[in-house]
Amino acid sequence: MARLEKACERSGGRPVDAARYSGGSHGADFEGVRTYIREHRQKDFIDNLSRKLLAFSLGRSLQLSDEPLIERMQAD
């Protein structure tokens, strides 16, 4: 409940609609989030996940020389 109260404070006291995504899409649960990502943000999600996994596995920040490997990781 404290999380919801803090979210309301950050939104200027307006109610928070957690089921509305950018672009006006709606979703009510985990399946809604997953559907939204697949339909609207899949490429961004895969790019971010690939970068985070690679940085973690290398134990360092990514460098420009890592770009070819990231592209290979994301290839279909």
mmCIF file of the N, C-alpha and C atoms, coordinates in Angstrom:
data_MODEL
# 
_entry.id   MODEL 
# 
loop_
_atom_site.group_PDB 
_atom_site.id 
_atom_site.type_symbol 
_atom_site.label_atom_id 
_atom_site.label_alt_id 
_atom_site.label_comp_id 
_atom_site.label_asym_id 
_atom_site.label_entity_id 
_atom_site.label_seq_id 
_atom_site.pdbx_PDB_ins_code 
_atom_site.Cartn_x 
_atom_site.Cartn_y 
_atom_site.Cartn_z 
_atom_site.occupancy 
_atom_site.B_iso_or_equiv 
_atom_site.pdbx_formal_charge 
_atom_site.auth_seq_id 
_atom_site.auth_comp_id 
_atom_site.auth_asym_id 
_atom_site.auth_atom_id 
_atom_site.pdbx_PDB_model_num 
ATOM 1   N N  . MET A 1 1  ? 0.820  -1.189  0.000   1.00 0.00 ? 1  MET A N  1 
ATOM 2   C CA . MET A 1 1  ? 0.000  0.000   0.000   1.00 0.00 ? 1  MET A CA 1 
ATOM 3   C C  . MET A 1 1  ? 0.863  1.252   0.000   1.00 0.00 ? 1  MET A C  1 
ATOM 4   N N  . ALA A 1 2  ? 2.001  1.193   0.672   1.00 0.00 ? 2  ALA A N  1 
ATOM 5   C CA . ALA A 1 2  ? 2.890  2.357   0.717   1.00 0.00 ? 2  ALA A CA 1 
ATOM 6   C C  . ALA A 1 2  ? 3.400  2.696   -0.675  1.00 0.00 ? 2  ALA A C  1 
ATOM 7   N N  . ARG A 1 3  ? 3.628  1.673   -1.513  1.00 0.00 ? 3  ARG A N  1 
ATOM 8   C CA . ARG A 1 3  ? 4.085  1.921   -2.884  1.00 0.00 ? 3  ARG A CA 1 
ATOM 9   C C  . ARG A 1 3  ? 3.057  2.738   -3.661  1.00 0.00 ? 3  ARG A C  1 
ATOM 10  N N  . LEU A 1 4  ? 1.795  2.372   -3.513  1.00 0.00 ? 4  LEU A N  1 
ATOM 11  C CA . LEU A 1 4  ? 0.726  3.067   -4.216  1.00 0.00 ? 4  LEU A CA 1 
ATOM 12  C C  . LEU A 1 4  ? 0.624  4.510   -3.739  1.00 0.00 ? 4  LEU A C  1 
ATOM 13  N N  . GLU A 1 5  ? 0.770  4.715   -2.443  1.00 0.00 ? 5  GLU A N  1 
ATOM 14  C CA . GLU A 1 5  ? 0.723  6.077   -1.906  1.00 0.00 ? 5  GLU A CA 1 
ATOM 15  C C  . GLU A 1 5  ? 1.866  6.916   -2.461  1.00 0.00 ? 5  GLU A C  1 
ATOM 16  N N  . LYS A 1 6  ? 3.062  6.339   -2.542  1.00 0.00 ? 6  LYS A N  1 
ATOM 17  C CA . LYS A 1 6  ? 4.202  7.081   -3.100  1.00 0.00 ? 6  LYS A CA 1 
ATOM 18  C C  . LYS A 1 6  ? 3.985  7.379   -4.577  1.00 0.00 ? 6  LYS A C  1 
ATOM 19  N N  . ALA A 1 7  ? 3.392  6.446   -5.304  1.00 0.00 ? 7  ALA A N  1 
ATOM 20  C CA . ALA A 1 7  ? 3.104  6.678   -6.723  1.00 0.00 ? 7  ALA A CA 1 
ATOM 21  C C  . ALA A 1 7  ? 2.118  7.820   -6.877  1.00 0.00 ? 7  ALA A C  1 
ATOM 22  N N  . CYS A 1 8  ? 1.131  7.887   -6.005  1.00 0.00 ? 8  CYS A N  1 
ATOM 23  C CA . CYS A 1 8  ? 0.159  8.983   -6.051  1.00 0.00 ? 8  CYS A CA 1 
ATOM 24  C C  . CYS A 1 8  ? 0.836  10.317  -5.739  1.00 0.00 ? 8  CYS A C  1 
ATOM 25  N N  . GLU A 1 9  ? 1.770  10.318  -4.797  1.00 0.00 ? 9  GLU A N  1 
ATOM 26  C CA . GLU A 1 9  ? 2.496  11.544  -4.473  1.00 0.00 ? 9  GLU A CA 1 
ATOM 27  C C  . GLU A 1 9  ? 3.292  12.020  -5.681  1.00 0.00 ? 9  GLU A C  1 
ATOM 28  N N  . ARG A 1 10 ? 3.942  11.097  -6.374  1.00 0.00 ? 10 ARG A N  1 
ATOM 29  C CA . ARG A 1 10 ? 4.759  11.470  -7.535  1.00 0.00 ? 10 ARG A CA 1 
ATOM 30  C C  . ARG A 1 10 ? 3.894  11.944  -8.698  1.00 0.00 ? 10 ARG A C  1 
ATOM 31  N N  . SER A 1 11 ? 2.653  11.530  -8.735  1.00 0.00 ? 11 SER A N  1 
ATOM 32  C CA . SER A 1 11 ? 1.780  11.926  -9.839  1.00 0.00 ? 11 SER A CA 1 
ATOM 33  C C  . SER A 1 11 ? 0.985  13.182  -9.504  1.00 0.00 ? 11 SER A C  1 
ATOM 34  N N  . GLY A 1 12 ? 1.384  13.890  -8.478  1.00 0.00 ? 12 GLY A N  1 
ATOM 35  C CA . GLY A 1 12 ? 0.705  15.124  -8.112  1.00 0.00 ? 12 GLY A CA 1 
ATOM 36  C C  . GLY A 1 12 ? -0.641 14.884  -7.469  1.00 0.00 ? 12 GLY A C  1 
ATOM 37  N N  . GLY A 1 13 ? -0.843 13.722  -6.854  1.00 0.00 ? 13 GLY A N  1 
ATOM 38  C CA . GLY A 1 13 ? -2.093 13.420  -6.190  1.00 0.00 ? 13 GLY A CA 1 
ATOM 39  C C  . GLY A 1 13 ? -3.164 12.843  -7.105  1.00 0.00 ? 13 GLY A C  1 
ATOM 40  N N  . ARG A 1 14 ? -2.893 12.810  -8.409  1.00 0.00 ? 14 ARG A N  1 
ATOM 41  C CA . ARG A 1 14 ? -3.862 12.223  -9.343  1.00 0.00 ? 14 ARG A CA 1 
ATOM 42  C C  . ARG A 1 14 ? -3.835 10.704  -9.195  1.00 0.00 ? 14 ARG A C  1 
ATOM 43  N N  . PRO A 1 15 ? -4.958 10.037  -9.431  1.00 0.00 ? 15 PRO A N  1 
ATOM 44  C CA . PRO A 1 15 ? -4.975 8.570   -9.356  1.00 0.00 ? 15 PRO A CA 1 
ATOM 45  C C  . PRO A 1 15 ? -4.044 7.966   -10.407 1.00 0.00 ? 15 PRO A C  1 
ATOM 46  N N  . VAL A 1 16 ? -3.421 6.876   -10.057 1.00 0.00 ? 16 VAL A N  1 
ATOM 47  C CA . VAL A 1 16 ? -2.502 6.192   -10.962 1.00 0.00 ? 16 VAL A CA 1 
ATOM 48  C C  . VAL A 1 16 ? -3.248 5.069   -11.664 1.00 0.00 ? 16 VAL A C  1 
ATOM 49  N N  . ASP A 1 17 ? -3.229 5.079   -12.995 1.00 0.00 ? 17 ASP A N  1 
ATOM 50  C CA . ASP A 1 17 ? -3.862 4.009   -13.772 1.00 0.00 ? 17 ASP A CA 1 
ATOM 51  C C  . ASP A 1 17 ? -2.760 3.061   -14.225 1.00 0.00 ? 17 ASP A C  1 
ATOM 52  N N  . ALA A 1 18 ? -2.523 2.016   -13.449 1.00 0.00 ? 18 ALA A N  1 
ATOM 53  C CA . ALA A 1 18 ? -1.426 1.090   -13.733 1.00 0.00 ? 18 ALA A CA 1 
ATOM 54  C C  . ALA A 1 18 ? -1.720 0.196   -14.922 1.00 0.00 ? 18 ALA A C  1 
ATOM 55  N N  . ALA A 1 19 ? -2.922 0.243   -15.444 1.00 0.00 ? 19 ALA A N  1 
ATOM 56  C CA . ALA A 1 19 ? -3.294 -0.633  -16.550 1.00 0.00 ? 19 ALA A CA 1 
ATOM 57  C C  . ALA A 1 19 ? -3.214 0.072   -17.899 1.00 0.00 ? 19 ALA A C  1 
ATOM 58  N N  . ARG A 1 20 ? -2.765 1.323   -17.936 1.00 0.00 ? 20 ARG A N  1 
ATOM 59  C CA . ARG A 1 20 ? -2.696 2.068   -19.190 1.00 0.00 ? 20 ARG A CA 1 
ATOM 60  C C  . ARG A 1 20 ? -1.221 2.262   -19.569 1.00 0.00 ? 20 ARG A C  1 
ATOM 61  N N  . TYR A 1 21 ? -0.885 1.893   -20.805 1.00 0.00 ? 21 TYR A N  1 
ATOM 62  C CA . TYR A 1 21 ? 0.478  2.017   -21.292 1.00 0.00 ? 21 TYR A CA 1 
ATOM 63  C C  . TYR A 1 21 ? 0.568  3.192   -22.261 1.00 0.00 ? 21 TYR A C  1 
ATOM 64  N N  . SER A 1 22 ? 1.795  3.575   -22.594 1.00 0.00 ? 22 SER A N  1 
ATOM 65  C CA . SER A 1 22 ? 1.953  4.663   -23.553 1.00 0.00 ? 22 SER A CA 1 
ATOM 66  C C  . SER A 1 22 ? 1.275  4.285   -24.866 1.00 0.00 ? 22 SER A C  1 
ATOM 67  N N  . GLY A 1 23 ? 0.679  5.252   -25.512 1.00 0.00 ? 23 GLY A N  1 
ATOM 68  C CA . GLY A 1 23 ? -0.035 4.990   -26.744 1.00 0.00 ? 23 GLY A CA 1 
ATOM 69  C C  . GLY A 1 23 ? -1.492 4.607   -26.516 1.00 0.00 ? 23 GLY A C  1 
ATOM 70  N N  . GLY A 1 24 ? -1.913 4.552   -25.237 1.00 0.00 ? 24 GLY A N  1 
ATOM 71  C CA . GLY A 1 24 ? -3.311 4.270   -24.943 1.00 0.00 ? 24 GLY A CA 1 
ATOM 72  C C  . GLY A 1 24 ? -3.670 2.804   -24.805 1.00 0.00 ? 24 GLY A C  1 
ATOM 73  N N  . SER A 1 25 ? -2.699 1.889   -24.908 1.00 0.00 ? 25 SER A N  1 
ATOM 74  C CA . SER A 1 25 ? -2.990 0.462   -24.755 1.00 0.00 ? 25 SER A CA 1 
ATOM 75  C C  . SER A 1 25 ? -3.379 0.160   -23.314 1.00 0.00 ? 25 SER A C  1 
ATOM 76  N N  . HIS A 1 26 ? -4.130 -0.908  -23.129 1.00 0.00 ? 26 HIS A N  1 
ATOM 77  C CA . HIS A 1 26 ? -4.573 -1.315  -21.794 1.00 0.00 ? 26 HIS A CA 1 
ATOM 78  C C  . HIS A 1 26 ? -4.125 -2.735  -21.506 1.00 0.00 ? 26 HIS A C  1 
ATOM 79  N N  . GLY A 1 27 ? -3.924 -3.027  -20.232 1.00 0.00 ? 27 GLY A N  1 
ATOM 80  C CA . GLY A 1 27 ? -3.609 -4.368  -19.775 1.00 0.00 ? 27 GLY A CA 1 
ATOM 81  C C  . GLY A 1 27 ? -3.754 -4.408  -18.272 1.00 0.00 ? 27 GLY A C  1 
ATOM 82  N N  . ALA A 1 28 ? -4.203 -5.518  -17.747 1.00 0.00 ? 28 ALA A N  1 
ATOM 83  C CA . ALA A 1 28 ? -4.519 -5.558  -16.326 1.00 0.00 ? 28 ALA A CA 1 
ATOM 84  C C  . ALA A 1 28 ? -3.575 -6.417  -15.494 1.00 0.00 ? 28 ALA A C  1 
ATOM 85  N N  . ASP A 1 29 ? -2.769 -7.248  -16.102 1.00 0.00 ? 29 ASP A N  1 
ATOM 86  C CA . ASP A 1 29 ? -1.947 -8.157  -15.332 1.00 0.00 ? 29 ASP A CA 1 
ATOM 87  C C  . ASP A 1 29 ? -0.653 -8.440  -16.094 1.00 0.00 ? 29 ASP A C  1 
ATOM 88  N N  . PHE A 1 30 ? 0.063  -9.459  -15.654 1.00 0.00 ? 30 PHE A N  1 
ATOM 89  C CA . PHE A 1 30 ? 1.327  -9.803  -16.298 1.00 0.00 ? 30 PHE A CA 1 
ATOM 90  C C  . PHE A 1 30 ? 1.139  -10.124 -17.774 1.00 0.00 ? 30 PHE A C  1 
ATOM 91  N N  . GLU A 1 31 ? 0.079  -10.832 -18.090 1.00 0.00 ? 31 GLU A N  1 
ATOM 92  C CA . GLU A 1 31 ? -0.194 -11.166 -19.499 1.00 0.00 ? 31 GLU A CA 1 
ATOM 93  C C  . GLU A 1 31 ? -0.384 -9.899  -20.325 1.00 0.00 ? 31 GLU A C  1 
ATOM 94  N N  . GLY A 1 32 ? -1.027 -8.892  -19.751 1.00 0.00 ? 32 GLY A N  1 
ATOM 95  C CA . GLY A 1 32 ? -1.206 -7.622  -20.450 1.00 0.00 ? 32 GLY A CA 1 
ATOM 96  C C  . GLY A 1 32 ? 0.119  -6.937  -20.735 1.00 0.00 ? 32 GLY A C  1 
ATOM 97  N N  . VAL A 1 33 ? 1.025  -6.975  -19.759 1.00 0.00 ? 33 VAL A N  1 
ATOM 98  C CA . VAL A 1 33 ? 2.353  -6.389  -19.951 1.00 0.00 ? 33 VAL A CA 1 
ATOM 99  C C  . VAL A 1 33 ? 3.110  -7.158  -21.029 1.00 0.00 ? 33 VAL A C  1 
ATOM 100 N N  . ARG A 1 34 ? 3.069  -8.470  -20.960 1.00 0.00 ? 34 ARG A N  1 
ATOM 101 C CA . ARG A 1 34 ? 3.772  -9.293  -21.938 1.00 0.00 ? 34 ARG A CA 1 
ATOM 102 C C  . ARG A 1 34 ? 3.229  -9.067  -23.345 1.00 0.00 ? 34 ARG A C  1 
ATOM 103 N N  . THR A 1 35 ? 1.921  -8.982  -23.463 1.00 0.00 ? 35 THR A N  1 
ATOM 104 C CA . THR A 1 35 ? 1.308  -8.726  -24.766 1.00 0.00 ? 35 THR A CA 1 
ATOM 105 C C  . THR A 1 35 ? 1.729  -7.362  -25.303 1.00 0.00 ? 35 THR A C  1 
ATOM 106 N N  . TYR A 1 36 ? 1.728  -6.358  -24.427 1.00 0.00 ? 36 TYR A N  1 
ATOM 107 C CA . TYR A 1 36 ? 2.140  -5.015  -24.849 1.00 0.00 ? 36 TYR A CA 1 
ATOM 108 C C  . TYR A 1 36 ? 3.586  -5.018  -25.357 1.00 0.00 ? 36 TYR A C  1 
ATOM 109 N N  . ILE A 1 37 ? 4.476  -5.662  -24.612 1.00 0.00 ? 37 ILE A N  1 
ATOM 110 C CA . ILE A 1 37 ? 5.887  -5.713  -25.022 1.00 0.00 ? 37 ILE A CA 1 
ATOM 111 C C  . ILE A 1 37 ? 6.018  -6.422  -26.365 1.00 0.00 ? 37 ILE A C  1 
ATOM 112 N N  . ARG A 1 38 ? 5.352  -7.543  -26.529 1.00 0.00 ? 38 ARG A N  1 
ATOM 113 C CA . ARG A 1 38 ? 5.442  -8.283  -27.798 1.00 0.00 ? 38 ARG A CA 1 
ATOM 114 C C  . ARG A 1 38 ? 4.919  -7.477  -28.974 1.00 0.00 ? 38 ARG A C  1 
ATOM 115 N N  . GLU A 1 39 ? 3.842  -6.751  -28.776 1.00 0.00 ? 39 GLU A N  1 
ATOM 116 C CA . GLU A 1 39 ? 3.224  -6.020  -29.876 1.00 0.00 ? 39 GLU A CA 1 
ATOM 117 C C  . GLU A 1 39 ? 3.877  -4.683  -30.167 1.00 0.00 ? 39 GLU A C  1 
ATOM 118 N N  . HIS A 1 40 ? 4.457  -4.026  -29.134 1.00 0.00 ? 40 HIS A N  1 
ATOM 119 C CA . HIS A 1 40 ? 4.923  -2.655  -29.321 1.00 0.00 ? 40 HIS A CA 1 
ATOM 120 C C  . HIS A 1 40 ? 6.407  -2.432  -29.030 1.00 0.00 ? 40 HIS A C  1 
ATOM 121 N N  . ARG A 1 41 ? 7.021  -3.257  -28.187 1.00 0.00 ? 41 ARG A N  1 
ATOM 122 C CA . ARG A 1 41 ? 8.382  -2.949  -27.733 1.00 0.00 ? 41 ARG A CA 1 
ATOM 123 C C  . ARG A 1 41 ? 9.328  -4.145  -27.761 1.00 0.00 ? 41 ARG A C  1 
ATOM 124 N N  . GLN A 1 42 ? 9.023  -5.165  -28.551 1.00 0.00 ? 42 GLN A N  1 
ATOM 125 C CA . GLN A 1 42 ? 9.824  -6.385  -28.515 1.00 0.00 ? 42 GLN A CA 1 
ATOM 126 C C  . GLN A 1 42 ? 11.284 -6.134  -28.888 1.00 0.00 ? 42 GLN A C  1 
ATOM 127 N N  . LYS A 1 43 ? 11.525 -5.354  -29.935 1.00 0.00 ? 43 LYS A N  1 
ATOM 128 C CA . LYS A 1 43 ? 12.901 -5.084  -30.354 1.00 0.00 ? 43 LYS A CA 1 
ATOM 129 C C  . LYS A 1 43 ? 13.676 -4.361  -29.244 1.00 0.00 ? 43 LYS A C  1 
ATOM 130 N N  . ASP A 1 44 ? 13.041 -3.370  -28.609 1.00 0.00 ? 44 ASP A N  1 
ATOM 131 C CA . ASP A 1 44 ? 13.690 -2.653  -27.506 1.00 0.00 ? 44 ASP A CA 1 
ATOM 132 C C  . ASP A 1 44 ? 13.980 -3.588  -26.337 1.00 0.00 ? 44 ASP A C  1 
ATOM 133 N N  . PHE A 1 45 ? 13.023 -4.465  -26.025 1.00 0.00 ? 45 PHE A N  1 
ATOM 134 C CA . PHE A 1 45 ? 13.188 -5.398  -24.923 1.00 0.00 ? 45 PHE A CA 1 
ATOM 135 C C  . PHE A 1 45 ? 14.363 -6.341  -25.177 1.00 0.00 ? 45 PHE A C  1 
ATOM 136 N N  . ILE A 1 46 ? 14.427 -6.903  -26.382 1.00 0.00 ? 46 ILE A N  1 
ATOM 137 C CA . ILE A 1 46 ? 15.510 -7.833  -26.723 1.00 0.00 ? 46 ILE A CA 1 
ATOM 138 C C  . ILE A 1 46 ? 16.860 -7.122  -26.712 1.00 0.00 ? 46 ILE A C  1 
ATOM 139 N N  . ASP A 1 47 ? 16.910 -5.905  -27.228 1.00 0.00 ? 47 ASP A N  1 
ATOM 140 C CA . ASP A 1 47 ? 18.152 -5.142  -27.238 1.00 0.00 ? 47 ASP A CA 1 
ATOM 141 C C  . ASP A 1 47 ? 18.631 -4.878  -25.809 1.00 0.00 ? 47 ASP A C  1 
ATOM 142 N N  . ASN A 1 48 ? 17.740 -4.426  -24.952 1.00 0.00 ? 48 ASN A N  1 
ATOM 143 C CA . ASN A 1 48 ? 18.109 -4.125  -23.576 1.00 0.00 ? 48 ASN A CA 1 
ATOM 144 C C  . ASN A 1 48 ? 18.527 -5.385  -22.824 1.00 0.00 ? 48 ASN A C  1 
ATOM 145 N N  . LEU A 1 49 ? 17.772 -6.466  -22.979 1.00 0.00 ? 49 LEU A N  1 
ATOM 146 C CA . LEU A 1 49 ? 18.103 -7.716  -22.307 1.00 0.00 ? 49 LEU A CA 1 
ATOM 147 C C  . LEU A 1 49 ? 19.468 -8.240  -22.765 1.00 0.00 ? 49 LEU A C  1 
ATOM 148 N N  . SER A 1 50 ? 19.736 -8.181  -24.061 1.00 0.00 ? 50 SER A N  1 
ATOM 149 C CA . SER A 1 50 ? 21.020 -8.642  -24.590 1.00 0.00 ? 50 SER A CA 1 
ATOM 150 C C  . SER A 1 50 ? 22.171 -7.848  -23.997 1.00 0.00 ? 50 SER A C  1 
ATOM 151 N N  . ARG A 1 51 ? 22.010 -6.545  -23.942 1.00 0.00 ? 51 ARG A N  1 
ATOM 152 C CA . ARG A 1 51 ? 23.068 -5.678  -23.391 1.00 0.00 ? 51 ARG A CA 1 
ATOM 153 C C  . ARG A 1 51 ? 23.290 -5.940  -21.903 1.00 0.00 ? 51 ARG A C  1 
ATOM 154 N N  . LYS A 1 52 ? 22.209 -6.077  -21.148 1.00 0.00 ? 52 LYS A N  1 
ATOM 155 C CA . LYS A 1 52 ? 22.341 -6.321  -19.705 1.00 0.00 ? 52 LYS A CA 1 
ATOM 156 C C  . LYS A 1 52 ? 23.000 -7.673  -19.432 1.00 0.00 ? 52 LYS A C  1 
ATOM 157 N N  . LEU A 1 53 ? 22.583 -8.712  -20.168 1.00 0.00 ? 53 LEU A N  1 
ATOM 158 C CA . LEU A 1 53 ? 23.173 -10.033 -19.968 1.00 0.00 ? 53 LEU A CA 1 
ATOM 159 C C  . LEU A 1 53 ? 24.654 -10.059 -20.328 1.00 0.00 ? 53 LEU A C  1 
ATOM 160 N N  . LEU A 1 54 ? 24.994 -9.397  -21.440 1.00 0.00 ? 54 LEU A N  1 
ATOM 161 C CA . LEU A 1 54 ? 26.397 -9.378  -21.847 1.00 0.00 ? 54 LEU A CA 1 
ATOM 162 C C  . LEU A 1 54 ? 27.260 -8.614  -20.849 1.00 0.00 ? 54 LEU A C  1 
ATOM 163 N N  . ALA A 1 55 ? 26.795 -7.462  -20.401 1.00 0.00 ? 55 ALA A N  1 
ATOM 164 C CA . ALA A 1 55 ? 27.556 -6.681  -19.420 1.00 0.00 ? 55 ALA A CA 1 
ATOM 165 C C  . ALA A 1 55 ? 27.739 -7.480  -18.130 1.00 0.00 ? 55 ALA A C  1 
ATOM 166 N N  . PHE A 1 56 ? 26.693 -8.163  -17.698 1.00 0.00 ? 56 PHE A N  1 
ATOM 167 C CA . PHE A 1 56 ? 26.787 -8.969  -16.487 1.00 0.00 ? 56 PHE A CA 1 
ATOM 168 C C  . PHE A 1 56 ? 27.781 -10.112 -16.669 1.00 0.00 ? 56 PHE A C  1 
ATOM 169 N N  . SER A 1 57 ? 27.693 -10.790 -17.810 1.00 0.00 ? 57 SER A N  1 
ATOM 170 C CA . SER A 1 57 ? 28.567 -11.946 -18.022 1.00 0.00 ? 57 SER A CA 1 
ATOM 171 C C  . SER A 1 57 ? 30.032 -11.537 -18.177 1.00 0.00 ? 57 SER A C  1 
ATOM 172 N N  . LEU A 1 58 ? 30.266 -10.360 -18.737 1.00 0.00 ? 58 LEU A N  1 
ATOM 173 C CA . LEU A 1 58 ? 31.639 -9.882  -18.887 1.00 0.00 ? 58 LEU A CA 1 
ATOM 174 C C  . LEU A 1 58 ? 32.178 -9.240  -17.611 1.00 0.00 ? 58 LEU A C  1 
ATOM 175 N N  . GLY A 1 59 ? 31.280 -8.840  -16.748 1.00 0.00 ? 59 GLY A N  1 
ATOM 176 C CA . GLY A 1 59 ? 31.688 -8.202  -15.501 1.00 0.00 ? 59 GLY A CA 1 
ATOM 177 C C  . GLY A 1 59 ? 32.213 -6.796  -15.708 1.00 0.00 ? 59 GLY A C  1 
ATOM 178 N N  . ARG A 1 60 ? 31.736 -6.130  -16.742 1.00 0.00 ? 60 ARG A N  1 
ATOM 179 C CA . ARG A 1 60 ? 32.187 -4.768  -17.041 1.00 0.00 ? 60 ARG A CA 1 
ATOM 180 C C  . ARG A 1 60 ? 31.133 -4.054  -17.870 1.00 0.00 ? 60 ARG A C  1 
ATOM 181 N N  . SER A 1 61 ? 31.323 -2.756  -18.035 1.00 0.00 ? 61 SER A N  1 
ATOM 182 C CA . SER A 1 61 ? 30.441 -1.992  -18.910 1.00 0.00 ? 61 SER A CA 1 
ATOM 183 C C  . SER A 1 61 ? 30.719 -2.370  -20.356 1.00 0.00 ? 61 SER A C  1 
ATOM 184 N N  . LEU A 1 62 ? 29.706 -2.218  -21.193 1.00 0.00 ? 62 LEU A N  1 
ATOM 185 C CA . LEU A 1 62 ? 29.890 -2.535  -22.607 1.00 0.00 ? 62 LEU A CA 1 
ATOM 186 C C  . LEU A 1 62 ? 30.702 -1.459  -23.296 1.00 0.00 ? 62 LEU A C  1 
ATOM 187 N N  . GLN A 1 63 ? 31.399 -1.887  -24.337 1.00 0.00 ? 63 GLN A N  1 
ATOM 188 C CA . GLN A 1 63 ? 32.218 -0.978  -25.133 1.00 0.00 ? 63 GLN A CA 1 
ATOM 189 C C  . GLN A 1 63 ? 31.755 -1.050  -26.580 1.00 0.00 ? 63 GLN A C  1 
ATOM 190 N N  . LEU A 1 64 ? 32.195 -0.099  -27.359 1.00 0.00 ? 64 LEU A N  1 
ATOM 191 C CA . LEU A 1 64 ? 31.822 -0.064  -28.766 1.00 0.00 ? 64 LEU A CA 1 
ATOM 192 C C  . LEU A 1 64 ? 32.227 -1.359  -29.478 1.00 0.00 ? 64 LEU A C  1 
ATOM 193 N N  . SER A 1 65 ? 33.334 -1.946  -29.065 1.00 0.00 ? 65 SER A N  1 
ATOM 194 C CA . SER A 1 65 ? 33.798 -3.187  -29.693 1.00 0.00 ? 65 SER A CA 1 
ATOM 195 C C  . SER A 1 65 ? 32.876 -4.369  -29.408 1.00 0.00 ? 65 SER A C  1 
ATOM 196 N N  . ASP A 1 66 ? 31.940 -4.225  -28.482 1.00 0.00 ? 66 ASP A N  1 
ATOM 197 C CA . ASP A 1 66 ? 30.988 -5.295  -28.168 1.00 0.00 ? 66 ASP A CA 1 
ATOM 198 C C  . ASP A 1 66 ? 29.774 -5.287  -29.096 1.00 0.00 ? 66 ASP A C  1 
ATOM 199 N N  . GLU A 1 67 ? 29.590 -4.240  -29.882 1.00 0.00 ? 67 GLU A N  1 
ATOM 200 C CA . GLU A 1 67 ? 28.414 -4.118  -30.745 1.00 0.00 ? 67 GLU A CA 1 
ATOM 201 C C  . GLU A 1 67 ? 28.233 -5.300  -31.708 1.00 0.00 ? 67 GLU A C  1 
ATOM 202 N N  . PRO A 1 68 ? 29.287 -5.780  -32.397 1.00 0.00 ? 68 PRO A N  1 
ATOM 203 C CA . PRO A 1 68 ? 29.079 -6.932  -33.286 1.00 0.00 ? 68 PRO A CA 1 
ATOM 204 C C  . PRO A 1 68 ? 28.547 -8.169  -32.551 1.00 0.00 ? 68 PRO A C  1 
ATOM 205 N N  . LEU A 1 69 ? 29.013 -8.390  -31.339 1.00 0.00 ? 69 LEU A N  1 
ATOM 206 C CA . LEU A 1 69 ? 28.531 -9.523  -30.555 1.00 0.00 ? 69 LEU A CA 1 
ATOM 207 C C  . LEU A 1 69 ? 27.064 -9.332  -30.178 1.00 0.00 ? 69 LEU A C  1 
ATOM 208 N N  . ILE A 1 70 ? 26.690 -8.129  -29.803 1.00 0.00 ? 70 ILE A N  1 
ATOM 209 C CA . ILE A 1 70 ? 25.289 -7.846  -29.466 1.00 0.00 ? 70 ILE A CA 1 
ATOM 210 C C  . ILE A 1 70 ? 24.410 -8.091  -30.682 1.00 0.00 ? 70 ILE A C  1 
ATOM 211 N N  . GLU A 1 71 ? 24.845 -7.662  -31.843 1.00 0.00 ? 71 GLU A N  1 
ATOM 212 C CA . GLU A 1 71 ? 24.075 -7.886  -33.068 1.00 0.00 ? 71 GLU A CA 1 
ATOM 213 C C  . GLU A 1 71 ? 23.914 -9.377  -33.338 1.00 0.00 ? 71 GLU A C  1 
ATOM 214 N N  . ARG A 1 72 ? 24.964 -10.170 -33.123 1.00 0.00 ? 72 ARG A N  1 
ATOM 215 C CA . ARG A 1 72 ? 24.870 -11.618 -33.315 1.00 0.00 ? 72 ARG A CA 1 
ATOM 216 C C  . ARG A 1 72 ? 23.916 -12.240 -32.311 1.00 0.00 ? 72 ARG A C  1 
ATOM 217 N N  . MET A 1 73 ? 23.933 -11.732 -31.079 1.00 0.00 ? 73 MET A N  1 
ATOM 218 C CA . MET A 1 73 ? 23.030 -12.259 -30.044 1.00 0.00 ? 73 MET A CA 1 
ATOM 219 C C  . MET A 1 73 ? 21.578 -12.020 -30.421 1.00 0.00 ? 73 MET A C  1 
ATOM 220 N N  . GLN A 1 74 ? 21.304 -10.925 -31.122 1.00 0.00 ? 74 GLN A N  1 
ATOM 221 C CA . GLN A 1 74 ? 19.939 -10.549 -31.451 1.00 0.00 ? 74 GLN A CA 1 
ATOM 222 C C  . GLN A 1 74 ? 19.478 -11.093 -32.795 1.00 0.00 ? 74 GLN A C  1 
ATOM 223 N N  . ALA A 1 75 ? 20.374 -11.730 -33.529 1.00 0.00 ? 75 ALA A N  1 
ATOM 224 C CA . ALA A 1 75 ? 20.007 -12.259 -34.860 1.00 0.00 ? 75 ALA A CA 1 
ATOM 225 C C  . ALA A 1 75 ? 18.934 -13.336 -34.704 1.00 0.00 ? 75 ALA A C  1 
ATOM 226 N N  . ASP A 1 76 ? 18.033 -13.365 -35.651 1.00 0.00 ? 76 ASP A N  1 
ATOM 227 C CA . ASP A 1 76 ? 16.931 -14.354 -35.602 1.00 0.00 ? 76 ASP A CA 1 
ATOM 228 C C  . ASP A 1 76 ? 17.424 -15.728 -35.773 1.00 0.00 ? 76 ASP A C  1 
# 
